[in-house]
Amino acid sequence: MRYEVAVRVEHLRATPVGGTVEVTADPPADASGRRLTFAVRAVDDSGTVVAAGEIERAVVDRDRFLRALERPGA
């Protein structure tokens, strides 16, 4: 069984050592399919966007996923 995740993030600028970065992910407007793409961005404590991109996730059946984890070699 294979589960796919894609992460595409562009690093835009550096944050000084000791700086704080807050990362947020916005849910997709259309969540009707098996793949969901979230818009992500990282903003430092000065309010500057330091990274932006997207994370793609696949929707899976939770019970089936957990059963697969119990099988050796899954």
N, CA, C and O atoms as CSV, one atom per row, in Angstrom:
chain,resi,resn,atom,element,x,y,z
A,1,MET,N,N,0.847,-1.173,0.000
A,1,MET,CA,C,0.000,0.000,0.000
A,1,MET,C,C,0.896,1.241,0.000
A,1,MET,O,O,1.905,1.283,0.705
A,2,ARG,N,N,0.536,2.226,-0.773
A,2,ARG,CA,C,1.361,3.426,-0.899
A,2,ARG,C,C,0.524,4.669,-0.617
A,2,ARG,O,O,-0.576,4.825,-1.148
A,3,TYR,N,N,1.053,5.540,0.216
A,3,TYR,CA,C,0.382,6.799,0.530
A,3,TYR,C,C,1.270,7.928,0.042
A,3,TYR,O,O,2.464,7.970,0.342
A,4,GLU,N,N,0.679,8.841,-0.710
A,4,GLU,CA,C,1.475,9.903,-1.293
A,4,GLU,C,C,1.215,11.253,-0.638
A,4,GLU,O,O,0.088,11.611,-0.295
A,5,VAL,N,N,2.296,11.969,-0.486
A,5,VAL,CA,C,2.248,13.336,0.018
A,5,VAL,C,C,3.239,14.130,-0.817
A,5,VAL,O,O,4.349,13.664,-1.076
A,6,ALA,N,N,2.850,15.316,-1.234
A,6,ALA,CA,C,3.763,16.185,-1.966
A,6,ALA,C,C,3.876,17.497,-1.212
A,6,ALA,O,O,2.880,18.060,-0.757
A,7,VAL,N,N,5.110,17.975,-1.087
A,7,VAL,CA,C,5.354,19.255,-0.426
A,7,VAL,C,C,6.167,20.113,-1.392
A,7,VAL,O,O,7.263,19.738,-1.809
A,8,ARG,N,N,5.610,21.263,-1.733
A,8,ARG,CA,C,6.294,22.196,-2.610
A,8,ARG,C,C,6.303,23.553,-1.914
A,8,ARG,O,O,5.272,24.216,-1.800
A,9,VAL,N,N,7.474,23.946,-1.456
A,9,VAL,CA,C,7.601,25.212,-0.725
A,9,VAL,C,C,8.798,25.972,-1.276
A,9,VAL,O,O,9.888,25.421,-1.431
A,10,GLU,N,N,8.576,27.239,-1.566
A,10,GLU,CA,C,9.657,28.101,-2.047
A,10,GLU,C,C,10.170,28.949,-0.890
A,10,GLU,O,O,9.406,29.667,-0.243
A,11,HIS,N,N,11.471,28.857,-0.640
A,11,HIS,CA,C,12.105,29.667,0.401
A,11,HIS,C,C,12.350,31.049,-0.194
A,11,HIS,O,O,13.037,31.173,-1.208
A,12,LEU,N,N,11.798,32.086,0.427
A,12,LEU,CA,C,11.855,33.426,-0.147
A,12,LEU,C,C,12.916,34.319,0.480
A,12,LEU,O,O,13.544,35.118,-0.214
A,13,ARG,N,N,13.118,34.190,1.775
A,13,ARG,CA,C,14.160,34.986,2.435
A,13,ARG,C,C,14.485,34.379,3.789
A,13,ARG,O,O,13.710,33.599,4.342
A,14,ALA,N,N,15.644,34.749,4.312
A,14,ALA,CA,C,16.126,34.200,5.578
A,14,ALA,C,C,15.471,34.912,6.764
A,14,ALA,O,O,15.024,36.055,6.664
A,15,THR,N,N,15.432,34.200,7.883
A,15,THR,CA,C,15.003,34.770,9.162
A,15,THR,C,C,16.234,34.816,10.060
A,15,THR,O,O,16.984,33.841,10.107
A,16,PRO,N,N,16.463,35.898,10.762
A,16,PRO,CA,C,17.641,35.981,11.633
A,16,PRO,C,C,17.650,34.868,12.685
A,16,PRO,O,O,16.599,34.391,13.112
A,17,VAL,N,N,18.845,34.472,13.086
A,17,VAL,CA,C,18.998,33.469,14.140
A,17,VAL,C,C,18.228,33.932,15.370
A,17,VAL,O,O,18.348,35.083,15.788
A,18,GLY,N,N,17.442,33.036,15.944
A,18,GLY,CA,C,16.647,33.357,17.121
A,18,GLY,C,C,15.276,33.925,16.790
A,18,GLY,O,O,14.448,34.109,17.683
A,19,GLY,N,N,15.026,34.205,15.509
A,19,GLY,CA,C,13.728,34.735,15.090
A,19,GLY,C,C,12.645,33.676,15.176
A,19,GLY,O,O,12.926,32.479,15.226
A,20,THR,N,N,11.417,34.130,15.192
A,20,THR,CA,C,10.269,33.236,15.256
A,20,THR,C,C,9.587,33.195,13.896
A,20,THR,O,O,9.452,34.218,13.225
A,21,VAL,N,N,9.159,31.998,13.496
A,21,VAL,CA,C,8.441,31.824,12.234
A,21,VAL,C,C,7.136,31.102,12.528
A,21,VAL,O,O,7.126,30.076,13.208
A,22,GLU,N,N,6.033,31.642,12.012
A,22,GLU,CA,C,4.728,30.996,12.153
A,22,GLU,C,C,4.324,30.441,10.795
A,22,GLU,O,O,4.342,31.151,9.790
A,23,VAL,N,N,3.957,29.155,10.780
A,23,VAL,CA,C,3.564,28.499,9.537
A,23,VAL,C,C,2.077,28.199,9.595
A,23,VAL,O,O,1.582,27.666,10.588
A,24,THR,N,N,1.361,28.544,8.520
A,24,THR,CA,C,-0.075,28.277,8.456
A,24,THR,C,C,-0.393,27.508,7.176
A,24,THR,O,O,0.325,27.606,6.181
A,25,ALA,N,N,-1.476,26.746,7.223
A,25,ALA,CA,C,-1.975,26.013,6.059
A,25,ALA,C,C,-3.457,26.308,5.927
A,25,ALA,O,O,-4.225,26.123,6.871
A,26,ASP,N,N,-3.851,26.765,4.754
A,26,ASP,CA,C,-5.261,27.055,4.488
A,26,ASP,C,C,-5.904,25.854,3.810
A,26,ASP,O,O,-5.339,25.308,2.862
A,27,PRO,N,N,-7.075,25.432,4.278
A,27,PRO,CA,C,-7.740,24.283,3.660
A,27,PRO,C,C,-8.172,24.609,2.235
A,27,PRO,O,O,-8.422,25.767,1.900
A,28,PRO,N,N,-8.257,23.580,1.408
A,28,PRO,CA,C,-8.662,23.819,0.013
A,28,PRO,C,C,-10.118,24.271,-0.068
A,28,PRO,O,O,-10.952,23.873,0.745
A,29,ALA,N,N,-10.407,25.103,-1.060
A,29,ALA,CA,C,-11.777,25.572,-1.266
A,29,ALA,C,C,-12.674,24.421,-1.714
A,29,ALA,O,O,-13.844,24.356,-1.336
A,30,ASP,N,N,-12.122,23.512,-2.522
A,30,ASP,CA,C,-12.881,22.360,-3.016
A,30,ASP,C,C,-12.279,21.099,-2.424
A,30,ASP,O,O,-11.206,20.668,-2.845
A,31,ALA,N,N,-12.954,20.504,-1.456
A,31,ALA,CA,C,-12.448,19.302,-0.791
A,31,ALA,C,C,-13.277,18.083,-1.190
A,31,ALA,O,O,-13.581,17.238,-0.348
A,32,SER,N,N,-13.643,17.990,-2.470
A,32,SER,CA,C,-14.535,16.922,-2.898
A,32,SER,C,C,-13.815,15.679,-3.406
A,32,SER,O,O,-14.433,14.618,-3.508
A,33,GLY,N,N,-12.547,15.776,-3.724
A,33,GLY,CA,C,-11.836,14.636,-4.283
A,33,GLY,C,C,-11.011,13.890,-3.251
A,33,GLY,O,O,-11.098,14.166,-2.054
A,34,ARG,N,N,-10.197,12.928,-3.726
A,34,ARG,CA,C,-9.325,12.159,-2.837
A,34,ARG,C,C,-8.037,12.903,-2.532
A,34,ARG,O,O,-7.347,12.566,-1.569
A,35,ARG,N,N,-7.698,13.907,-3.331
A,35,ARG,CA,C,-6.480,14.689,-3.101
A,35,ARG,C,C,-6.858,16.090,-2.654
A,35,ARG,O,O,-7.726,16.741,-3.237
A,36,LEU,N,N,-6.188,16.531,-1.612
A,36,LEU,CA,C,-6.426,17.865,-1.072
A,36,LEU,C,C,-5.128,18.656,-1.155
A,36,LEU,O,O,-4.068,18.155,-0.781
A,37,THR,N,N,-5.210,19.879,-1.640
A,37,THR,CA,C,-4.031,20.733,-1.732
A,37,THR,C,C,-4.219,21.934,-0.819
A,37,THR,O,O,-5.145,22.726,-0.999
A,38,PHE,N,N,-3.338,22.062,0.155
A,38,PHE,CA,C,-3.380,23.144,1.132
A,38,PHE,C,C,-2.356,24.204,0.751
A,38,PHE,O,O,-1.217,23.871,0.424
A,39,ALA,N,N,-2.746,25.481,0.787
A,39,ALA,CA,C,-1.800,26.582,0.593
A,39,ALA,C,C,-1.093,26.815,1.926
A,39,ALA,O,O,-1.746,26.944,2.961
A,40,VAL,N,N,0.242,26.869,1.903
A,40,VAL,CA,C,1.010,27.089,3.124
A,40,VAL,C,C,1.868,28.334,2.990
A,40,VAL,O,O,2.283,28.704,1.892
A,41,ARG,N,N,2.128,28.975,4.121
A,41,ARG,CA,C,3.043,30.121,4.130
A,41,ARG,C,C,3.686,30.234,5.500
A,41,ARG,O,O,3.101,29.878,6.522
A,42,ALA,N,N,4.894,30.736,5.486
A,42,ALA,CA,C,5.650,30.957,6.712
A,42,ALA,C,C,5.942,32.446,6.807
A,42,ALA,O,O,6.445,33.054,5.862
A,43,VAL,N,N,5.617,33.031,7.969
A,43,VAL,CA,C,5.794,34.464,8.193
A,43,VAL,C,C,6.658,34.648,9.434
A,43,VAL,O,O,6.392,34.045,10.474
A,44,ASP,N,N,7.689,35.477,9.329
A,44,ASP,CA,C,8.544,35.695,10.501
A,44,ASP,C,C,7.937,36.747,11.420
A,44,ASP,O,O,6.902,37.337,11.109
A,45,ASP,N,N,8.593,36.973,12.556
A,45,ASP,CA,C,8.030,37.872,13.568
A,45,ASP,C,C,8.013,39.339,13.156
A,45,ASP,O,O,7.454,40.174,13.867
A,46,SER,N,N,8.627,39.665,12.000
A,46,SER,CA,C,8.529,41.036,11.491
A,46,SER,C,C,7.353,41.183,10.523
A,46,SER,O,O,7.090,42.277,10.025
A,47,GLY,N,N,6.645,40.075,10.256
A,47,GLY,CA,C,5.520,40.103,9.335
A,47,GLY,C,C,5.900,39.799,7.898
A,47,GLY,O,O,5.063,39.902,7.002
A,48,THR,N,N,7.152,39.425,7.666
A,48,THR,CA,C,7.636,39.127,6.323
A,48,THR,C,C,7.364,37.675,5.960
A,48,THR,O,O,7.653,36.774,6.747
A,49,VAL,N,N,6.807,37.441,4.766
A,49,VAL,CA,C,6.617,36.068,4.281
A,49,VAL,C,C,7.989,35.525,3.900
A,49,VAL,O,O,8.655,36.081,3.027
A,50,VAL,N,N,8.416,34.446,4.547
A,50,VAL,CA,C,9.738,33.877,4.295
A,50,VAL,C,C,9.678,32.600,3.460
A,50,VAL,O,O,10.699,32.151,2.940
A,51,ALA,N,N,8.492,32.016,3.330
A,51,ALA,CA,C,8.314,30.832,2.492
A,51,ALA,C,C,6.839,30.700,2.145
A,51,ALA,O,O,5.971,31.116,2.913
A,52,ALA,N,N,6.560,30.116,0.981
A,52,ALA,CA,C,5.180,29.909,0.553
A,52,ALA,C,C,5.139,28.722,-0.390
A,52,ALA,O,O,6.114,28.422,-1.079
A,53,GLY,N,N,3.998,28.051,-0.411
A,53,GLY,CA,C,3.865,26.915,-1.313
A,53,GLY,C,C,2.593,26.153,-1.055
A,53,GLY,O,O,1.567,26.722,-0.683
A,54,GLU,N,N,2.678,24.819,-1.263
A,54,GLU,CA,C,1.508,23.982,-1.068
A,54,GLU,C,C,1.901,22.585,-0.609
A,54,GLU,O,O,3.006,22.103,-0.857
A,55,ILE,N,N,0.955,21.963,0.065
A,55,ILE,CA,C,1.105,20.575,0.509
A,55,ILE,C,C,-0.079,19.809,-0.034
A,55,ILE,O,O,-1.227,20.212,0.156
A,56,GLU,N,N,0.192,18.706,-0.707
A,56,GLU,CA,C,-0.859,17.873,-1.269
A,56,GLU,C,C,-0.955,16.589,-0.447
A,56,GLU,O,O,0.049,15.926,-0.187
A,57,ARG,N,N,-2.166,16.255,-0.047
A,57,ARG,CA,C,-2.403,15.058,0.759
A,57,ARG,C,C,-3.470,14.199,0.095
A,57,ARG,O,O,-4.324,14.707,-0.632
A,58,ALA,N,N,-3.416,12.916,0.346
A,58,ALA,CA,C,-4.437,11.995,-0.143
A,58,ALA,C,C,-5.359,11.642,1.016
A,58,ALA,O,O,-4.903,11.409,2.135
A,59,VAL,N,N,-6.651,11.605,0.739
A,59,VAL,CA,C,-7.634,11.199,1.744
A,59,VAL,C,C,-7.662,9.677,1.762
A,59,VAL,O,O,-7.804,9.042,0.717
A,60,VAL,N,N,-7.527,9.094,2.948
A,60,VAL,CA,C,-7.541,7.634,3.075
A,60,VAL,C,C,-8.589,7.216,4.105
A,60,VAL,O,O,-8.978,7.993,4.977
A,61,ASP,N,N,-9.028,5.981,3.978
A,61,ASP,CA,C,-9.941,5.413,4.953
A,61,ASP,C,C,-9.135,5.082,6.211
A,61,ASP,O,O,-8.198,4.286,6.151
A,62,ARG,N,N,-9.488,5.679,7.334
A,62,ARG,CA,C,-8.712,5.542,8.574
A,62,ARG,C,C,-8.596,4.090,9.023
A,62,ARG,O,O,-7.499,3.632,9.342
A,63,ASP,N,N,-9.696,3.368,9.054
A,63,ASP,CA,C,-9.664,1.972,9.521
A,63,ASP,C,C,-8.802,1.100,8.619
A,63,ASP,O,O,-8.028,0.274,9.105
A,64,ARG,N,N,-8.931,1.278,7.327
A,64,ARG,CA,C,-8.114,0.507,6.384
A,64,ARG,C,C,-6.634,0.837,6.564
A,64,ARG,O,O,-5.788,-0.056,6.531
A,65,PHE,N,N,-6.325,2.107,6.753
A,65,PHE,CA,C,-4.948,2.540,6.981
A,65,PHE,C,C,-4.370,1.872,8.233
A,65,PHE,O,O,-3.257,1.348,8.198
A,66,LEU,N,N,-5.114,1.889,9.323
A,66,LEU,CA,C,-4.629,1.297,10.576
A,66,LEU,C,C,-4.479,-0.212,10.467
A,66,LEU,O,O,-3.545,-0.776,11.037
A,67,ARG,N,N,-5.369,-0.876,9.754
A,67,ARG,CA,C,-5.237,-2.318,9.552
A,67,ARG,C,C,-3.970,-2.626,8.758
A,67,ARG,O,O,-3.285,-3.607,9.049
A,68,ALA,N,N,-3.649,-1.800,7.757
A,68,ALA,CA,C,-2.454,-2.011,6.963
A,68,ALA,C,C,-1.186,-1.881,7.800
A,68,ALA,O,O,-0.196,-2.566,7.543
A,69,LEU,N,N,-1.216,-1.011,8.792
A,69,LEU,CA,C,-0.049,-0.838,9.670
A,69,LEU,C,C,0.198,-2.064,10.541
A,69,LEU,O,O,1.329,-2.309,10.961
A,70,GLU,N,N,-0.837,-2.822,10.810
A,70,GLU,CA,C,-0.718,-4.020,11.653
A,70,GLU,C,C,-0.117,-5.188,10.902
A,70,GLU,O,O,0.378,-6.121,11.533
A,71,ARG,N,N,-0.139,-5.175,9.553
A,71,ARG,CA,C,0.382,-6.280,8.751
A,71,ARG,C,C,1.884,-6.106,8.546
A,71,ARG,O,O,2.347,-5.017,8.206
A,72,PRO,N,N,2.644,-7.181,8.753
A,72,PRO,CA,C,4.086,-7.101,8.470
A,72,PRO,C,C,4.331,-6.769,7.000
A,72,PRO,O,O,3.661,-7.296,6.112
A,73,GLY,N,N,5.287,-5.899,6.760
A,73,GLY,CA,C,5.643,-5.527,5.387
A,73,GLY,C,C,4.714,-4.520,4.761
A,73,GLY,O,O,4.835,-4.234,3.570
A,74,ALA,N,N,3.783,-3.969,5.527
A,74,ALA,CA,C,2.839,-2.994,4.968
A,74,ALA,C,C,3.491,-1.647,4.839
A,74,ALA,O,O,2.857,-0.694,4.387
